[in-house]
Amino acid sequence: SQKIEQNSEALNIQEGKTATLTCNYTNYSPAYLQWYRQDPGRGPVFLLLIRENEKEKRKERLKVTFDTTLKQSLFHITASQPADSATYLCALPNAGNNRKLIWGLGTSLAVNP
Amino acid sequence: DAGVTQSPTHLIKTRGQQVTLRCSPISGHKSVSWYQQVLGQGPQFIFQYYEKEERGRGNFPDRFSARQFPNYSSELNVNALLLGDSALYLCASSFASGQGTSGSLHFGNGTRLTVT
């Protein structure tokens, strides 16, 4: 079955720096991959979707890359702010059932002022 | 427009009891999915309903059941509660049946269920 690995350790960075989060997956290559943000006690909030034929996608200070050879997606937040502190989750469709999303454990990001 | 709403926000139950969680999707969304999120873990897929029909089921026991109503709202029922059922139960809506293929899932803030 599909497995997803995200940085297990929390990431602490200084305000203004670029945060880079990693999502690695095994087995088949998904048609797309999504990134969500989750704050404590809240539901995940969709950030970006990148398809298998897209190498990179940007939205304001966010950038996502998708390397189907390495089976890896990188999520970048440039000019990070304390308000970016949250847990970031990657998710992709399960093989054979695209109605089921498989999720990573998430990476906790803390941006220090 | 209102987002996905879930009720109740918090719930404490005793082992063996039954619980019903409710979800109202974003207006116009016809698909509702349920996820279980244990602290420190990613969400685990439980069910998806589209146009009142079950379209997907995760690896959960038969104690878990759900349904979708004509107005697209949904209920998740869990019978014979176990301590391990303690989690945040998330509901997500989307316009289309395929999860995320049209762009995204919209989540509510969940129901925090504690089983003692």
gemmi code that builds the backbone of each chain (N, CA, C; Angstrom):
import gemmi

chains = {
    "A": [
        ("SER", (0.839, -1.192, 0.000), (0.000, 0.000, 0.000), (0.880, 1.250, 0.000)),
        ("GLN", (0.267, 2.343, -0.390), (1.013, 3.596, -0.472), (1.397, 4.075, 0.914)),
        ("LYS", (2.627, 4.551, 1.050), (3.083, 5.121, 2.317), (3.637, 6.503, 2.049)),
        ("ILE", (3.442, 7.395, 3.008), (3.947, 8.758, 2.912), (4.826, 9.042, 4.125)),
        ("GLU", (5.960, 9.682, 3.865), (6.848, 10.076, 4.959), (7.076, 11.572, 4.902)),
        ("GLN", (6.883, 12.224, 6.040), (7.199, 13.643, 6.162), (8.223, 13.797, 7.277)),
        ("ASN", (8.951, 14.948, 7.248), (9.919, 15.215, 8.305), (9.240, 14.961, 9.646)),
        ("SER", (9.776, 14.018, 10.406), (9.125, 13.686, 11.668), (9.432, 14.709, 12.756)),
        ("GLU", (10.586, 15.341, 12.635), (10.950, 16.315, 13.658), (10.384, 17.680, 13.317)),
        ("ALA", (10.079, 18.435, 14.353), (9.574, 19.787, 14.154), (10.669, 20.649, 13.529)),
        ("LEU", (10.235, 21.586, 12.709), (11.162, 22.486, 12.037), (11.049, 23.861, 12.673)),
        ("ASN", (12.185, 24.368, 13.163), (12.222, 25.705, 13.756), (13.090, 26.592, 12.883)),
        ("ILE", (12.526, 27.706, 12.427), (13.316, 28.617, 11.609), (13.088, 30.052, 12.067)),
        ("GLN", (13.972, 30.912, 11.631), (13.890, 32.324, 11.974), (12.985, 33.053, 10.975)),
        ("GLU", (12.241, 33.999, 11.464), (11.384, 34.819, 10.607), (12.189, 35.389, 9.444)),
        ("GLY", (11.584, 35.347, 8.265), (12.236, 35.872, 7.078), (12.980, 34.824, 6.262)),
        ("LYS", (13.290, 33.692, 6.886), (13.976, 32.613, 6.177), (12.981, 31.778, 5.387)),
        ("THR", (13.520, 30.902, 4.541), (12.668, 29.994, 3.769), (12.548, 28.652, 4.488)),
        ("ALA", (11.336, 28.216, 4.675), (11.081, 26.896, 5.265), (10.897, 25.899, 4.135)),
        ("THR", (11.527, 24.733, 4.273), (11.384, 23.675, 3.275), (10.948, 22.398, 3.966)),
        ("LEU", (9.808, 21.877, 3.550), (9.252, 20.661, 4.117), (9.253, 19.577, 3.034)),
        ("THR", (9.458, 18.337, 3.465), (9.607, 17.232, 2.530), (8.480, 16.226, 2.681)),
        ("CYS", (8.038, 15.705, 1.546), (7.047, 14.638, 1.530), (7.561, 13.566, 0.572)),
        ("ASN", (7.859, 12.390, 1.106), (8.308, 11.263, 0.283), (7.226, 10.192, 0.273)),
        ("TYR", (7.056, 9.551, -0.869), (6.058, 8.490, -0.953), (6.670, 7.260, -1.608)),
        ("THR", (6.041, 6.134, -1.360), (6.545, 4.873, -1.908), (5.541, 4.335, -2.916)),
        ("ASN", (5.909, 3.274, -3.543), (5.045, 2.544, -4.483), (4.666, 3.395, -5.691)),
        ("TYR", (3.417, 3.358, -6.044), (3.021, 3.945, -7.322), (3.131, 5.461, -7.295)),
        ("SER", (3.171, 6.044, -8.470), (3.219, 7.498, -8.577), (1.806, 8.047, -8.705)),
        ("PRO", (1.424, 8.938, -7.823), (0.061, 9.472, -7.843), (-0.139, 10.480, -8.973)),
        ("ALA", (-1.385, 10.653, -9.338), (-1.709, 11.616, -10.390), (-1.546, 13.048, -9.888)),
        ("TYR", (-1.619, 13.234, -8.584), (-1.472, 14.567, -8.004), (-1.105, 14.428, -6.536)),
        ("LEU", (-0.738, 15.524, -5.956), (-0.372, 15.550, -4.545), (-0.858, 16.888, -3.998)),
        ("GLN", (-1.317, 16.872, -2.767), (-1.847, 18.089, -2.151), (-1.100, 18.419, -0.868)),
        ("TRP", (-1.069, 19.698, -0.559), (-0.523, 20.178, 0.706), (-1.609, 20.940, 1.467)),
        ("TYR", (-1.678, 20.661, 2.779), (-2.645, 21.313, 3.663), (-1.909, 21.886, 4.867)),
        ("ARG", (-2.549, 22.872, 5.467), (-2.069, 23.448, 6.719), (-3.092, 23.118, 7.797)),
        ("GLN", (-2.601, 22.746, 8.983), (-3.514, 22.479, 10.087), (-3.029, 23.180, 11.350)),
        ("ASP", (-3.911, 23.980, 11.924), (-3.643, 24.635, 13.200), (-4.252, 23.794, 14.325)),
        ("PRO", (-3.722, 23.919, 15.541), (-4.210, 23.082, 16.655), (-5.713, 23.210, 16.838)),
        ("GLY", (-6.389, 22.068, 16.940), (-7.824, 22.066, 17.187), (-8.675, 22.443, 15.988)),
        ("ARG", (-8.061, 22.573, 14.822), (-8.808, 22.959, 13.625), (-8.656, 21.892, 12.547)),
        ("GLY", (-9.539, 21.950, 11.551), (-9.406, 21.039, 10.430), (-8.340, 21.514, 9.466)),
        ("PRO", (-7.816, 20.602, 8.643), (-6.819, 21.000, 7.635), (-7.411, 21.999, 6.649)),
        ("VAL", (-6.548, 22.886, 6.171), (-6.940, 23.878, 5.171), (-6.099, 23.653, 3.924)),
        ("PHE", (-6.772, 23.500, 2.795), (-6.089, 23.244, 1.525), (-5.193, 24.418, 1.143)),
        ("LEU", (-3.976, 24.084, 0.686), (-3.044, 25.117, 0.226), (-2.788, 25.008, -1.271)),
        ("LEU", (-2.271, 23.876, -1.705), (-1.874, 23.723, -3.104), (-2.067, 22.291, -3.558)),
        ("LEU", (-2.380, 22.132, -4.844), (-2.409, 20.835, -5.503), (-1.437, 20.886, -6.665)),
        ("ILE", (-0.634, 19.851, -6.825), (0.286, 19.778, -7.961), (0.069, 18.441, -8.659)),
        ("ARG", (-0.008, 18.487, -9.979), (-0.270, 17.279, -10.755), (1.037, 16.656, -11.221)),
        ("GLU", (0.975, 15.405, -11.619), (2.189, 14.645, -11.957), (2.934, 15.242, -13.136)),
        ("ASN", (2.245, 15.972, -14.007), (2.920, 16.555, -15.163), (3.407, 17.983, -14.882)),
        ("GLU", (3.286, 18.413, -13.621), (3.755, 19.749, -13.237), (4.992, 19.588, -12.367)),
        ("LYS", (6.030, 20.319, -12.692), (7.252, 20.248, -11.898), (7.180, 21.165, -10.689)),
        ("GLU", (6.482, 22.272, -10.857), (6.483, 23.297, -9.813), (5.181, 24.067, -9.853)),
        ("LYS", (4.745, 24.518, -8.673), (3.558, 25.338, -8.597), (3.770, 26.389, -7.516)),
        ("ARG", (3.281, 27.591, -7.779), (3.472, 28.681, -6.823), (2.149, 29.353, -6.482)),
        ("LYS", (2.100, 29.830, -5.251), (0.949, 30.624, -4.805), (1.468, 31.580, -3.745)),
        ("GLU", (1.578, 32.826, -4.123), (2.092, 33.864, -3.219), (3.461, 33.428, -2.681)),
        ("ARG", (3.627, 33.264, -1.368), (4.926, 32.893, -0.815), (5.154, 31.387, -0.792)),
        ("LEU", (4.230, 30.623, -1.322), (4.326, 29.172, -1.289), (4.807, 28.633, -2.635)),
        ("LYS", (5.628, 27.590, -2.565), (6.061, 26.904, -3.776), (6.110, 25.407, -3.496)),
        ("VAL", (5.570, 24.641, -4.417), (5.586, 23.187, -4.303), (6.272, 22.620, -5.526)),
        ("THR", (7.113, 21.616, -5.319), (7.705, 20.885, -6.435), (7.296, 19.425, -6.331)),
        ("PHE", (7.354, 18.745, -7.468), (6.904, 17.356, -7.530), (7.891, 16.603, -8.420)),
        ("ASP", (8.665, 15.715, -7.831), (9.654, 14.939, -8.578), (9.209, 13.483, -8.571)),
        ("THR", (8.631, 13.043, -9.681), (8.091, 11.686, -9.732), (9.194, 10.641, -9.819)),
        ("THR", (10.401, 11.057, -10.206), (11.519, 10.113, -10.230), (12.001, 9.827, -8.818)),
        ("LEU", (12.143, 10.881, -8.040), (12.557, 10.729, -6.642), (11.397, 10.336, -5.741)),
        ("LYS", (10.175, 10.409, -6.263), (8.958, 10.162, -5.457), (8.950, 11.116, -4.262)),
        ("GLN", (9.061, 12.391, -4.591), (9.200, 13.385, -3.538), (8.549, 14.707, -3.937)),
        ("SER", (7.937, 15.356, -2.940), (7.446, 16.714, -3.122), (8.091, 17.587, -2.049)),
        ("LEU", (8.507, 18.764, -2.452), (9.037, 19.745, -1.514), (8.071, 20.915, -1.430)),
        ("PHE", (7.891, 21.419, -0.230), (6.987, 22.540, 0.034), (7.819, 23.652, 0.655)),
        ("HIS", (7.823, 24.803, -0.007), (8.638, 25.920, 0.450), (7.745, 27.083, 0.859)),
        ("ILE", (8.100, 27.717, 1.968), (7.482, 28.980, 2.363), (8.604, 30.009, 2.404)),
        ("THR", (8.549, 30.974, 1.514), (9.583, 32.004, 1.500), (9.178, 33.170, 2.402)),
        ("ALA", (10.176, 33.923, 2.853), (9.934, 35.076, 3.738), (8.976, 34.683, 4.856)),
        ("SER", (9.318, 33.626, 5.573), (8.399, 33.065, 6.564), (8.060, 34.070, 7.668)),
        ("GLN", (6.869, 33.892, 8.212), (6.357, 34.772, 9.266), (5.883, 33.910, 10.440)),
        ("PRO", (5.864, 34.460, 11.635), (5.359, 33.689, 12.784), (3.961, 33.127, 12.534)),
        ("ALA", (3.152, 33.824, 11.753), (1.803, 33.343, 11.455), (1.811, 32.081, 10.593)),
        ("ASP", (2.944, 31.739, 10.022), (3.063, 30.503, 9.236), (3.241, 29.285, 10.128)),
        ("SER", (3.434, 29.493, 11.413), (3.625, 28.385, 12.345), (2.365, 27.522, 12.378)),
        ("ALA", (2.531, 26.247, 12.074), (1.405, 25.314, 11.985), (1.978, 23.940, 11.647)),
        ("THR", (1.103, 22.967, 11.511), (1.491, 21.656, 10.991), (1.089, 21.584, 9.527)),
        ("TYR", (1.991, 21.091, 8.710), (1.747, 21.005, 7.272), (1.691, 19.535, 6.871)),
        ("LEU", (0.619, 19.199, 6.181), (0.338, 17.809, 5.809), (0.367, 17.657, 4.300)),
        ("CYS", (0.942, 16.576, 3.832), (0.797, 16.244, 2.419), (-0.143, 15.052, 2.295)),
        ("ALA", (-0.841, 15.008, 1.173), (-1.831, 13.964, 0.940), (-1.857, 13.605, -0.533)),
        ("LEU", (-2.097, 12.342, -0.829), (-2.209, 11.914, -2.219), (-3.231, 10.797, -2.323)),
        ("PRO", (-3.770, 10.595, -3.524), (-4.833, 9.596, -3.674), (-4.293, 8.187, -3.569)),
        ("ASN", (-5.092, 7.321, -2.971), (-4.710, 5.929, -2.844), (-4.785, 5.242, -4.193)),
        ("ALA", (-3.872, 4.339, -4.447), (-3.891, 3.605, -5.702), (-5.184, 2.818, -5.815)),
        ("GLY", (-5.839, 2.920, -6.949), (-7.044, 2.136, -7.173), (-8.302, 2.723, -6.566)),
        ("ASN", (-8.164, 3.770, -5.800), (-9.348, 4.387, -5.195), (-9.058, 5.850, -4.958)),
        ("ASN", (-9.294, 6.666, -5.982), (-8.925, 8.070, -5.827), (-9.889, 8.830, -4.928)),
        ("ARG", (-10.894, 8.108, -4.405), (-11.782, 8.758, -3.452), (-11.178, 8.743, -2.062)),
        ("LYS", (-10.067, 8.023, -1.901), (-9.453, 7.893, -0.589), (-8.107, 8.592, -0.636)),
        ("LEU", (-7.942, 9.612, 0.181), (-6.660, 10.294, 0.283), (-5.838, 9.646, 1.388)),
        ("ILE", (-4.555, 9.455, 1.098), (-3.600, 8.972, 2.091), (-2.816, 10.180, 2.589)),
        ("TRP", (-2.638, 10.279, 3.896), (-2.027, 11.464, 4.489), (-0.731, 11.112, 5.208)),
        ("GLY", (0.206, 12.059, 5.155), (1.389, 11.946, 5.986), (1.067, 12.334, 7.413)),
        ("LEU", (2.058, 12.165, 8.299), (1.849, 12.517, 9.705), (1.887, 14.018, 9.926)),
        ("GLY", (2.456, 14.728, 8.965), (2.569, 16.168, 9.098), (3.903, 16.586, 9.691)),
        ("THR", (4.316, 17.781, 9.338), (5.523, 18.375, 9.908), (5.135, 19.653, 10.620)),
        ("SER", (5.562, 19.766, 11.873), (5.270, 20.964, 12.646), (6.326, 22.024, 12.348)),
        ("LEU", (5.868, 23.190, 11.961), (6.754, 24.315, 11.656), (6.560, 25.412, 12.684)),
        ("ALA", (7.655, 25.891, 13.243), (7.617, 27.036, 14.154), (8.522, 28.114, 13.588)),
        ("VAL", (7.949, 29.284, 13.339), (8.712, 30.427, 12.840), (8.901, 31.392, 13.993)),
        ("ASN", (10.147, 31.595, 14.353), (10.465, 32.424, 15.515), (10.721, 33.867, 15.117)),
        ("PRO", (10.126, 34.823, 15.854), (10.318, 36.244, 15.508), (11.730, 36.708, 15.842)),
    ],
    "B": [
        ("ASP", (-20.291, 32.770, 2.392), (-20.873, 31.432, 2.514), (-20.282, 30.721, 3.728)),
        ("ALA", (-21.111, 29.970, 4.417), (-20.623, 29.214, 5.550), (-19.757, 28.080, 5.048)),
        ("GLY", (-18.737, 27.755, 5.874), (-17.894, 26.621, 5.551), (-18.560, 25.340, 6.009)),
        ("VAL", (-17.774, 24.281, 6.100), (-18.277, 23.008, 6.601), (-18.493, 23.134, 8.110)),
        ("THR", (-19.670, 22.777, 8.566), (-19.951, 22.863, 9.997), (-20.160, 21.471, 10.563)),
        ("GLN", (-19.609, 21.264, 11.744), (-19.728, 19.984, 12.419), (-20.266, 20.191, 13.830)),
        ("SER", (-21.052, 19.232, 14.273), (-21.551, 19.291, 15.641), (-21.630, 17.887, 16.234)),
        ("PRO", (-21.434, 17.765, 17.553), (-20.967, 18.831, 18.439), (-19.473, 19.083, 18.259)),
        ("THR", (-18.932, 20.080, 18.932), (-17.495, 20.334, 18.821), (-16.709, 19.405, 19.737)),
        ("HIS", (-17.280, 19.107, 20.865), (-16.644, 18.203, 21.822), (-17.686, 17.235, 22.363)),
        ("LEU", (-17.195, 16.036, 22.715), (-18.112, 15.008, 23.200), (-17.325, 14.054, 24.094)),
        ("ILE", (-17.905, 13.731, 25.236), (-17.290, 12.728, 26.106), (-18.275, 11.592, 26.269)),
        ("LYS", (-17.808, 10.379, 25.977), (-18.653, 9.198, 26.064), (-17.930, 8.117, 26.857)),
        ("THR", (-18.709, 7.143, 27.282), (-18.174, 6.008, 28.032), (-18.055, 4.813, 27.099)),
        ("ARG", (-17.095, 3.949, 27.376), (-16.934, 2.726, 26.594), (-18.268, 1.987, 26.462)),
        ("GLY", (-18.521, 1.497, 25.267), (-19.742, 0.739, 25.030), (-20.905, 1.585, 24.534)),
        ("GLN", (-20.818, 2.892, 24.730), (-21.898, 3.768, 24.277), (-21.839, 3.963, 22.763)),
        ("GLN", (-22.847, 4.656, 22.266), (-22.949, 4.958, 20.850), (-22.909, 6.471, 20.667)),
        ("VAL", (-22.397, 6.921, 19.517), (-22.301, 8.350, 19.275), (-22.698, 8.662, 17.833)),
        ("THR", (-23.308, 9.828, 17.657), (-23.652, 10.310, 16.316), (-23.045, 11.689, 16.122)),
        ("LEU", (-22.273, 11.830, 15.070), (-21.642, 13.100, 14.736), (-22.299, 13.632, 13.463)),
        ("ARG", (-22.409, 14.964, 13.391), (-23.123, 15.565, 12.277), (-22.262, 16.533, 11.493)),
        ("CYS", (-22.588, 16.645, 10.209), (-21.797, 17.480, 9.318), (-22.699, 18.126, 8.272)),
        ("SER", (-22.514, 19.427, 8.076), (-23.191, 20.132, 6.991), (-22.140, 20.628, 6.014)),
        ("PRO", (-22.235, 20.213, 4.763), (-21.201, 20.616, 3.794), (-21.399, 22.049, 3.329)),
        ("ILE", (-20.425, 22.536, 2.603), (-20.546, 23.840, 1.969), (-21.695, 23.774, 0.961)),
        ("SER", (-22.471, 24.849, 0.894), (-23.598, 24.893, -0.020), (-23.152, 24.591, -1.447)),
        ("GLY", (-23.828, 23.638, -2.073), (-23.478, 23.265, -3.442), (-22.573, 22.062, -3.529)),
        ("HIS", (-21.943, 21.698, -2.426), (-21.085, 20.514, -2.425), (-21.929, 19.262, -2.220)),
        ("LYS", (-21.672, 18.254, -3.039), (-22.480, 17.043, -2.970), (-21.752, 15.861, -2.344)),
        ("SER", (-20.473, 16.024, -2.108), (-19.670, 14.935, -1.559), (-19.253, 15.257, -0.131)),
        ("VAL", (-19.394, 14.272, 0.735), (-18.949, 14.409, 2.120), (-18.064, 13.216, 2.452)),
        ("SER", (-16.930, 13.507, 3.076), (-16.024, 12.456, 3.526), (-15.800, 12.595, 5.019)),
        ("TRP", (-15.569, 11.478, 5.655), (-15.278, 11.458, 7.093), (-13.870, 10.922, 7.301)),
        ("TYR", (-13.145, 11.572, 8.208), (-11.792, 11.163, 8.569), (-11.667, 11.109, 10.087)),
        ("GLN", (-10.819, 10.202, 10.534), (-10.466, 10.131, 11.949), (-9.016, 10.579, 12.090)),
        ("GLN", (-8.760, 11.489, 13.029), (-7.389, 11.946, 13.248), (-7.026, 11.777, 14.723)),
        ("VAL", (-6.137, 10.850, 14.968), (-5.609, 10.658, 16.307), (-4.487, 11.661, 16.515)),
        ("LEU", (-4.318, 12.124, 17.727), (-3.314, 13.139, 18.041), (-1.938, 12.737, 17.524)),
        ("GLY", (-1.317, 13.634, 16.762), (0.025, 13.374, 16.255), (0.064, 12.571, 14.975)),
        ("GLN", (-1.100, 12.227, 14.447), (-1.175, 11.441, 13.212), (-1.870, 12.240, 12.121)),
        ("GLY", (-1.739, 11.763, 10.890), (-2.506, 12.355, 9.809), (-3.920, 11.792, 9.809)),
        ("PRO", (-4.836, 12.445, 9.119), (-6.216, 11.932, 9.036), (-6.268, 10.551, 8.380)),
        ("GLN", (-7.173, 9.714, 8.866), (-7.407, 8.384, 8.286), (-8.806, 8.370, 7.687)),
        ("PHE", (-8.893, 7.952, 6.441), (-10.163, 7.944, 5.722), (-11.120, 6.917, 6.304)),
        ("ILE", (-12.374, 7.344, 6.542), (-13.385, 6.426, 7.055), (-14.414, 6.114, 5.961)),
        ("PHE", (-15.067, 7.165, 5.465), (-16.123, 6.999, 4.457), (-16.123, 8.191, 3.503)),
        ("GLN", (-16.674, 7.937, 2.303), (-17.065, 9.024, 1.436), (-18.455, 8.756, 0.904)),
        ("TYR", (-19.279, 9.799, 0.883), (-20.614, 9.737, 0.311), (-20.736, 10.796, -0.772)),
        ("TYR", (-21.409, 10.401, -1.845), (-21.678, 11.324, -2.940), (-23.083, 11.062, -3.421)),
        ("GLU", (-23.872, 12.119, -3.497), (-25.270, 11.981, -3.929), (-25.979, 10.878, -3.140)),
        ("LYS", (-25.722, 10.862, -1.840), (-26.411, 9.990, -0.876), (-25.986, 8.529, -0.972)),
        ("GLU", (-24.996, 8.235, -1.797), (-24.518, 6.858, -1.901), (-23.089, 6.739, -1.377)),
        ("GLU", (-22.797, 5.637, -0.718), (-21.438, 5.396, -0.260), (-20.546, 5.133, -1.453)),
        ("ARG", (-19.459, 5.891, -1.548), (-18.559, 5.748, -2.683), (-17.176, 5.239, -2.267)),
        ("GLY", (-16.930, 5.193, -0.972), (-15.639, 4.706, -0.506), (-15.696, 4.401, 0.980)),
        ("ARG", (-14.921, 3.411, 1.355), (-14.883, 3.011, 2.769), (-13.446, 2.674, 3.133)),
        ("GLY", (-13.004, 3.176, 4.269), (-11.648, 2.881, 4.733), (-11.627, 1.628, 5.587)),
        ("ASN", (-10.468, 1.362, 6.191), (-10.291, 0.159, 6.990), (-10.763, 0.360, 8.427)),
        ("PHE", (-12.035, 0.523, 8.588), (-12.636, 0.688, 9.910), (-13.651, -0.423, 10.127)),
        ("PRO", (-13.841, -0.827, 11.388), (-14.792, -1.920, 11.664), (-16.227, -1.498, 11.389)),
        ("ASP", (-17.095, -2.515, 11.367), (-18.509, -2.280, 11.082), (-19.203, -1.446, 12.148)),
        ("ARG", (-18.532, -1.222, 13.256), (-19.110, -0.342, 14.287), (-19.267, 1.096, 13.758)),
        ("PHE", (-18.536, 1.387, 12.728), (-18.606, 2.710, 12.102), (-19.584, 2.651, 10.929)),
        ("SER", (-20.515, 3.587, 10.901), (-21.446, 3.672, 9.790), (-21.750, 5.135, 9.524)),
        ("ALA", (-22.271, 5.412, 8.359), (-22.585, 6.798, 8.012), (-23.737, 6.820, 7.024)),
        ("ARG", (-24.264, 7.990, 6.845), (-25.281, 8.178, 5.808), (-25.275, 9.637, 5.388)),
        ("GLN", (-25.852, 9.868, 4.209), (-25.974, 11.229, 3.689), (-27.428, 11.481, 3.374)),
        ("PHE", (-27.878, 12.652, 3.706), (-29.285, 13.007, 3.560), (-29.523, 13.756, 2.247)),
        ("PRO", (-30.814, 13.906, 1.854), (-31.107, 14.606, 0.587), (-30.529, 16.013, 0.514)),
        ("ASN", (-30.343, 16.676, 1.654), (-29.754, 18.027, 1.619), (-28.229, 17.965, 1.658)),
        ("TYR", (-27.666, 16.762, 1.510), (-26.222, 16.486, 1.458), (-25.531, 16.543, 2.815)),
        ("SER", (-26.245, 16.852, 3.880), (-25.629, 16.752, 5.194), (-25.387, 15.271, 5.501)),
        ("SER", (-24.592, 15.020, 6.526), (-24.201, 13.637, 6.784), (-24.075, 13.384, 8.275)),
        ("GLU", (-24.252, 12.137, 8.639), (-24.028, 11.688, 10.001), (-23.051, 10.527, 10.010)),
        ("LEU", (-22.200, 10.516, 11.028), (-21.305, 9.391, 11.276), (-21.725, 8.776, 12.602)),
        ("ASN", (-21.955, 7.488, 12.602), (-22.339, 6.777, 13.812), (-21.238, 5.800, 14.201)),
        ("VAL", (-20.967, 5.758, 15.475), (-20.008, 4.780, 15.982), (-20.671, 4.061, 17.152)),
        ("ASN", (-20.775, 2.750, 17.035), (-21.377, 1.931, 18.086), (-20.310, 1.290, 18.955)),
        ("ALA", (-20.744, 0.867, 20.135), (-19.864, 0.103, 21.043), (-18.490, 0.755, 21.157)),
        ("LEU", (-18.486, 1.987, 21.588), (-17.257, 2.781, 21.628), (-16.151, 2.105, 22.427)),
        ("LEU", (-14.942, 2.235, 21.903), (-13.733, 1.754, 22.567), (-12.858, 2.954, 22.916)),
        ("LEU", (-11.948, 2.741, 23.858), (-11.043, 3.825, 24.236), (-10.272, 4.341, 23.019)),
        ("GLY", (-9.931, 3.424, 22.131), (-9.149, 3.761, 20.945), (-9.905, 4.594, 19.921)),
        ("ASP", (-11.195, 4.783, 20.137), (-11.975, 5.620, 19.220), (-11.813, 7.098, 19.554)),
        ("SER", (-11.152, 7.386, 20.642), (-10.919, 8.784, 21.015), (-10.062, 9.457, 19.947)),
        ("ALA", (-10.578, 10.516, 19.374), (-9.886, 11.162, 18.257), (-10.651, 12.412, 17.857)),
        ("LEU", (-10.071, 13.126, 16.896), (-10.763, 14.235, 16.249), (-11.401, 13.675, 14.988)),
        ("TYR", (-12.700, 13.809, 14.852), (-13.408, 13.315, 13.677), (-13.695, 14.496, 12.756)),
        ("LEU", (-13.147, 14.399, 11.576), (-13.217, 15.483, 10.611), (-14.166, 15.132, 9.479)),
        ("CYS", (-14.928, 16.135, 9.072), (-15.784, 16.005, 7.911), (-15.238, 16.950, 6.837)),
        ("ALA", (-15.234, 16.495, 5.608), (-14.764, 17.320, 4.499), (-15.777, 17.258, 3.368)),
        ("SER", (-15.976, 18.380, 2.713), (-16.878, 18.371, 1.566), (-16.139, 18.779, 0.298)),
        ("SER", (-16.660, 18.330, -0.821), (-16.148, 18.741, -2.122), (-17.295, 18.673, -3.108)),
        ("PHE", (-17.101, 19.361, -4.243), (-18.185, 19.383, -5.217), (-18.297, 18.050, -5.947)),
        ("ALA", (-17.131, 17.497, -6.306), (-17.124, 16.290, -7.136), (-16.922, 15.046, -6.287)),
        ("SER", (-17.070, 13.910, -6.923), (-16.963, 12.629, -6.243), (-15.525, 12.241, -5.957)),
        ("GLY", (-14.635, 12.429, -6.939), (-13.247, 12.075, -6.740), (-12.592, 13.027, -5.767)),
        ("GLN", (-12.023, 12.496, -4.714), (-11.485, 13.369, -3.677), (-10.313, 14.174, -4.195)),
        ("GLY", (-10.493, 15.444, -4.220), (-9.370, 16.333, -4.498), (-9.054, 16.517, -5.959)),
        ("THR", (-9.687, 15.787, -6.855), (-9.301, 15.922, -8.251), (-9.691, 17.275, -8.816)),
        ("SER", (-10.709, 17.881, -8.247), (-11.113, 19.190, -8.734), (-10.420, 20.300, -7.969)),
        ("GLY", (-9.558, 19.969, -7.081), (-8.785, 21.014, -6.413), (-8.563, 20.804, -4.941)),
        ("SER", (-9.613, 20.502, -4.196), (-9.376, 20.494, -2.761), (-10.527, 19.868, -1.998)),
        ("LEU", (-10.209, 19.504, -0.777), (-11.229, 19.152, 0.206), (-11.380, 20.321, 1.166)),
        ("HIS", (-12.614, 20.572, 1.571), (-12.878, 21.634, 2.538), (-13.291, 20.977, 3.847)),
        ("PHE", (-12.494, 21.175, 4.862), (-12.722, 20.510, 6.145), (-13.455, 21.403, 7.133)),
        ("GLY", (-14.250, 20.754, 7.993), (-14.757, 21.424, 9.174), (-13.695, 21.361, 10.266)),
        ("ASN", (-14.015, 21.933, 11.418), (-13.049, 21.930, 12.516), (-13.147, 20.690, 13.390)),
        ("GLY", (-14.029, 19.792, 13.033), (-14.033, 18.495, 13.673), (-14.832, 18.412, 14.949)),
        ("THR", (-15.058, 17.183, 15.365), (-15.646, 16.867, 16.666), (-14.592, 16.118, 17.458)),
        ("ARG", (-14.268, 16.658, 18.618), (-13.284, 15.983, 19.480), (-14.029, 14.998, 20.350)),
        ("LEU", (-13.834, 13.699, 20.109), (-14.498, 12.647, 20.866), (-13.525, 12.054, 21.872)),
        ("THR", (-13.937, 12.031, 23.124), (-13.156, 11.397, 24.178), (-13.970, 10.255, 24.730)),
        ("VAL", (-13.390, 9.060, 24.739), (-14.050, 7.879, 25.277), (-13.334, 7.492, 26.567)),
        ("THR", (-14.100, 7.416, 27.652), (-13.485, 7.107, 28.955), (-13.936, 5.729, 29.445)),
    ],
}
model = gemmi.Model(1)
for chain_id, residues in chains.items():
    chain = gemmi.Chain(chain_id)
    for i, (resn, *xyz) in enumerate(residues, 1):
        res = gemmi.Residue()
        res.name, res.seqid = resn, gemmi.SeqId(i, " ")
        for name, pos in zip(("N", "CA", "C"), xyz):
            atom = gemmi.Atom()
            atom.name, atom.element = name, gemmi.Element(name[0])
            atom.pos, atom.b_iso = gemmi.Position(*pos), 0.0
            res.add_atom(atom)
        chain.add_residue(res)
    model.add_chain(chain)
structure = gemmi.Structure()
structure.add_model(model)
structure.setup_entities()
